[in-house]
């Protein structure tokens, strides 16, 4: 929250309110957009999350989100014991997925 409203005290130790913006051109090989909190990205790489999603044979985004969340939760348990950061994610399947099938 401090980043969204700015925190002048934390600014002295490097906290900034400026967002990091990255642009990416979506191509036909892309199958989904995955938006997640650091509770996912802290212990799972982008490639691991993509592999988990590809491993869900049903192609159901609800199942994909559940499996990613379960794997992130498991990794927190392995790395941190009883502590776990928040794990929140949204998966948006791109409209052309399955159009060639």
N, C-alpha and C positions, 0 to 999 in steps of 0.2 A: 504494500500500500504506500510505503514511503516514496517509492519511485513515481507513483502516479500523481502524487500531490507535491512532491519535492520535500526534502528534509534537509534544512540548512545545516543542522548539526552533523548529520551523516555525510554531507557533502565534503566535510573536512577529511574524511577517510575514504573517499572515492565513490560514494553512492551518488548517482546522477539521475535526473528526472528525464533526460533525453532518451527516447526509445532507440533501439537498434533496428534499422530497417534494411531488409534484404529483398531484392527483386529476383524472381525466377520465372522464366517462360515455361509454361506447362506444355508438354509435348505428348504425342499420342501414346508413348510407352508408359507414361505416368498413370497409375491406377487409382490413386487416392491422395487426399490432402489430410495430413494428420496434425492436429493441433493439440499440444499437451503441456502440462505444467512440468516444472523441474523435478517433480516427484517421479516422473517417467524418465526424463532425459538424463537425470543425474546418474542412473545406473544402467540404462539401456541405450545403446547407440541407435542412430537412425537406421542403420542396416539391420540391426537385431529386430527393431519394431517392424520394419518392412518384411523381414523374413517370417515373423510371427503372423502378420496379416496374410501373407501368401500361403501360409500353412493352414489357414482356416478354409477347408475345402468347400464349405457351404457358400462362401463369399458374403455372408451376412455381416453387416457392419456392427451390429449389436454383439454378435459373438466375437468379432475381432477386438472390439473395445474391452470386452470382458477378459479375453485371453491376455491382452497386453497389460491390463490392470493387474491381473493375477500374477503375471511374470514380474512386473515391477514390484509388487508387494512382496513376492518371494525374495527378490534380490535385496530389498531393504532388510528383510529378516536375516538373510545371510550376512550382509555387511554391517548392520547396525543393531541387531538383536530386537529389542522391543520398541525401538524408535522407528517411526516411519513418517516421511514427509507426505504432504497431500498428493494424491494421484488422481488427476483429472485429465480426460482426453476426449476429443471428438474426432471421428473419422468420417470424411466426406468422400464417398466413391464418385469418381469422375464419370460423367454421363456416357462416354464412349466405351466404358468397361463392359465387355461382353457383346458389343455391337457386331464384332466380326465372327462371333460364334454361331 
